[in-house]
Amino acid sequence: MRGLLLWGGWLLAAGYLVGATGSCRHRCCPGRNNACWVAGARRARCYCDSYCERTGDCCEDYHATCRHAAVGCAVGPWGPWSGCSSPCGVGSKARSRQVTVPPRHGGEPCPDLKQRRGCLGEHPTCGTAEEVAKILPDSFSRDFRDAWRRAGLLRHPNLFPTLQPPFSSFLPPVPSYCGYFRLTQVGPPCRGQAWSRQLHRDKRVCVECRGHVSHRHPHCTGHGLQGARTFWVAASMVGCQGSWVQEGLQEGCVCSPPALIFV
């Protein structure tokens, strides 16, 4: 019996001594790792991760076992900033760098590898995205009984050289390009006329830009930017308005019925 008690006492003493030191011999971890600990008798746990130096709960042999072989993270230079994520208005840009030497044996962890900051897109076409298109049905341009409508049409004597004013003023202008749009919103007042009742969400419409494009304004007002949501109003109806997304432009085309025109 006495021998058993002596043997048990020796085991407890050995366990106490081992627990007191809490060796990191087989356990060194980089950064903060709550699982990187060793059991001890004097305190419940001691740690072998590099963060233990900040919290003051390292095992007694941490520096001797882990720090002598520690290799801190090394990174390369920052790369260039990316372009602004938004061509118009508020966006963001980013840059990154690469790890050249990864941390080992509890060395310093890597710093941030990516940075992001705000930016303001100022593409030369941003003003185009702010324009509101005024539209009418294509039949509007072929109705010459109204003098106000006639006054808005251009003369093209080169197409009909034998015609002289005032007959040449009755000729409709030739489309300079077509715009294709996907309607994203259509106001309830658009149900008020037959042509505008054909406008509904998700419908693809074709709008002609007639031959009144000048060098100072090389596009019809409101044709927007491809892929961007812009706004339109029906020039002949109060409250009929909505939004659309330009899907593309085509030079020198004629829209298939039912066609619309920019005013």
Buried (B, 14 or more C-beta within 10 A) or exposed (E): EEEEEEEEEEEEEEEEEBBEBBBBEEBBBBBBBEEBBBEBBEEEEBBBBBBBBEEEBBBBBBBEBBBEEBBBBEBEEEEEEEEBBBBBBEBEBBBBBEEEEEBEBBBBBBEEBEEEEEBEBEBEEBEBBEBEBBBBBBEBBEEEEEEEBBEBBEBBBEEEEEBEEEEBBEBBBEBBBBBBBBBBEBBEBBBBBEBBEBBEEEEEBBBBBBBBBEEEEEBBEBBBBEEBBBBBBBBBBEEBBBBBBBEEBEEEBEBEEBBBBBB
